[in-house]
Amino acid sequence: QVQLVESGGGLVQPGGSLRLSCASSLMLFSIYTMGWYRQAPGKQREFLAHITSGGDTNYADSVEGRFTIYRDNNRDTVYLRMSSLAPEDTAVYYCNARSPYSSQDEYWGQGTQVTVCS
């Protein structure tokens, strides 16, 4: 059974930084497009960023310039470095893995809570 396990969430003050990690048990991790999403209370899940197998990245406008996604294929892990955090960044952050070959080959982690407040 495929597992995506997020870590690194927590409580941070406005203007602070965090780095989230998502460790994967996927075989052939390197071929998957890896993404980060978040869901705030009462809101729909929101796309934040993804990184392809080739290292191409894409960001939501709301996080462009503040968040950076990167991957370590040797560790089967994807990261999200977040800076200049604001209270509106408070949400549960989810890791996603999507195969470029099948839309049904997609996985989600359980999420990690990020809370930004003073």
Phi, psi and omega per residue, in radians:
Q1 nan 2.262 -3.110
V2 -1.255 2.376 3.062
Q3 -2.196 2.403 2.946
L4 -2.109 2.103 -3.050
V5 -2.093 1.957 3.123
E6 -1.503 2.633 3.048
S7 -2.687 2.928 3.075
G8 1.803 -0.104 3.104
G9 -1.252 3.004 3.121
G10 2.806 -2.853 -3.134
L11 -1.734 2.277 -3.131
V12 -2.459 2.602 3.118
Q13 -1.389 2.703 3.061
P14 -0.944 2.407 -3.080
G15 1.548 -0.146 -3.100
G16 -1.436 -3.082 -3.086
S17 -2.319 2.709 3.034
L18 -2.564 2.713 2.985
R19 -2.159 2.106 3.070
L20 -1.648 2.571 3.083
S21 -2.171 2.625 3.063
C22 -2.380 1.880 3.133
A23 -1.623 2.369 -3.017
S24 -2.056 2.579 3.007
S25 -1.815 0.223 -3.128
L26 -1.108 2.363 2.898
M27 -1.317 2.524 -3.123
L28 1.018 0.733 3.124
F29 -0.860 -0.668 -2.985
S30 -1.115 -0.348 -3.108
I31 -1.506 -0.246 -3.060
Y32 -1.427 2.499 2.879
T33 -1.375 2.166 -3.101
M34 -1.872 2.403 -3.095
G35 -2.386 2.855 3.021
W36 -2.148 2.396 3.088
Y37 -2.313 2.918 3.037
R38 -2.532 2.743 3.099
Q39 -2.432 2.060 3.087
A40 -1.593 2.750 -3.140
P41 -0.964 2.261 3.095
G42 1.353 0.105 -3.116
K43 -2.131 2.836 3.082
Q44 -1.346 2.758 3.069
R45 -1.115 2.389 -2.995
E46 -2.095 2.309 3.049
F47 -1.208 2.414 3.092
L48 -1.999 -0.899 -3.036
A49 -2.878 2.691 2.947
H50 -2.510 2.813 3.107
I51 -2.381 2.269 -3.101
T52 -1.460 3.075 3.101
S53 -1.089 -0.495 -3.140
G54 -1.528 -0.023 3.101
G55 1.630 0.043 3.065
D56 -1.234 2.440 -3.096
T57 -2.124 2.726 3.085
N58 -2.536 2.451 -3.076
Y59 -2.252 2.618 2.950
A60 -1.235 2.609 -3.137
D61 -1.006 -0.581 -3.045
S62 -1.182 -0.317 -3.097
V63 -2.149 -0.114 -3.139
E64 -0.955 2.275 3.135
G65 1.539 -0.280 3.122
R66 -1.922 -0.577 -3.102
F67 -1.934 2.544 3.084
T68 -2.315 2.225 3.086
I69 -1.800 2.413 3.056
Y70 -2.672 2.866 -3.044
R71 -2.354 2.669 3.044
D72 -2.171 1.755 -3.074
N73 -1.231 -0.336 3.075
N74 -1.266 -0.456 3.137
R75 -1.844 0.012 -3.090
D76 0.906 0.807 -3.037
T77 -2.371 2.479 3.014
V78 -2.076 2.564 -3.057
Y79 -2.169 2.735 2.981
L80 -2.341 1.912 3.077
R81 -1.596 2.190 -3.062
M82 -2.100 2.335 3.112
S83 -2.353 2.968 -3.113
S84 0.866 0.793 -3.081
L85 -1.201 2.533 -3.122
A86 -2.249 2.825 -3.129
P87 -0.947 -0.550 3.136
E88 -1.250 -0.118 3.037
D89 -1.481 -0.079 3.112
T90 -1.109 2.162 -3.084
A91 -3.095 3.013 2.906
V92 -1.580 2.250 -3.076
Y93 -1.809 2.279 -3.062
Y94 -2.079 2.495 3.039
C95 -1.680 2.516 -3.121
N96 -2.347 2.464 3.042
A97 -2.185 2.294 -3.089
R98 -2.377 2.219 3.105
S99 -1.308 2.441 3.070
P100 -1.308 -0.107 -3.048
Y101 -1.839 -0.315 -3.111
S102 -2.632 2.199 3.118
S103 -1.196 -0.321 3.129
Q104 -1.474 -0.199 -3.123
D105 -1.647 1.378 -3.040
E106 -2.476 2.483 -3.063
Y107 -2.411 2.678 3.115
W108 -2.251 2.581 2.977
G109 -1.494 3.129 -3.110
Q110 -1.475 -0.277 3.099
G111 1.717 2.688 3.054
T112 -2.377 2.380 -3.062
Q113 -1.423 2.311 2.998
V114 -2.099 2.169 3.138
T115 -2.165 2.178 -3.133
V116 -1.995 1.930 3.104
C117 -2.800 2.802 3.135
S118 -1.714 nan nan
